Amino acid sequence: MPAERLEPLWSSLRPLPLRPYMPAYGGHLFYAAPGLLASISADENEADAAFGTRHRESLAPLKAYDFPWSRFDA
């Protein structure tokens, strides 16, 4: 998806102090919110985000962002 689609998320996510994962491909950075972990890889044109949680109900607020999900289990 276009990177600017992630803008609404930044107010709810906090960056984790971890090194980027797989730096050869845009470097996945990790973020957290209550009950939620996010891995985001983005450049100026495109972003890829993955979210994980122990409880599905923590994913429900993400549905409001209308992202083009490849899979959504909440």
C-alpha positions in Angstrom: 0.0 0.0 0.0 1.2 3.6 -0.3 3.3 4.7 2.7 1.0 7.7 3.4 -1.8 5.3 4.3 0.1 4.5 7.6 0.0 8.1 8.8 -3.1 7.5 11.1 -1.4 4.7 12.9 1.6 6.7 14.2 -0.3 8.3 17.0 -1.2 4.9 18.4 2.0 3.0 17.9 5.3 3.3 19.8 8.6 2.4 18.2 10.5 -0.5 19.9 14.2 -0.1 20.4 15.2 -3.0 18.2 17.5 -3.1 15.2 15.7 -3.4 11.8 15.1 -6.9 10.7 16.2 -7.8 7.2 17.8 -4.5 6.4 18.4 -5.5 2.8 14.6 -5.1 2.2 13.6 -1.8 3.6 14.3 -2.9 7.2 11.3 -4.0 9.1 10.9 -1.8 12.2 8.9 -2.9 15.2 6.2 -1.0 17.0 3.8 -1.7 19.9 0.5 -0.6 21.2 -1.5 -2.1 24.1 -1.9 -5.8 23.2 -0.4 -5.3 19.7 2.9 -5.8 18.0 3.5 -4.4 14.5 6.3 -5.0 12.0 6.4 -2.3 9.3 8.7 -2.0 6.3 8.3 1.2 4.3 10.1 3.4 1.8 8.8 6.7 0.3 6.5 4.8 -2.1 5.3 1.6 -0.5 4.6 0.2 2.9 4.1 -3.4 4.2 2.7 -3.9 7.7 2.1 -7.0 9.7 0.3 -7.1 13.1 0.2 -9.7 15.8 -1.5 -10.2 19.1 -2.4 -12.9 21.6 -6.1 -11.9 21.6 -8.0 -11.3 18.3 -10.0 -8.4 19.8 -6.9 -6.3 19.8 -6.9 -6.4 16.0 -10.5 -5.1 15.7 -9.6 -1.3 15.8 -7.3 -1.9 12.8 -10.3 -2.7 10.6 -11.4 0.9 10.7 -8.3 2.0 8.8 -9.5 0.2 5.6 -6.1 -1.1 4.7 -5.9 -3.6 1.7 -5.5 -6.7 3.9 -4.2 -9.9 2.4 -5.4 -11.7 5.5 -7.4 -10.4 8.5 -8.4 -12.7 11.4 -10.3 -10.5 13.8 
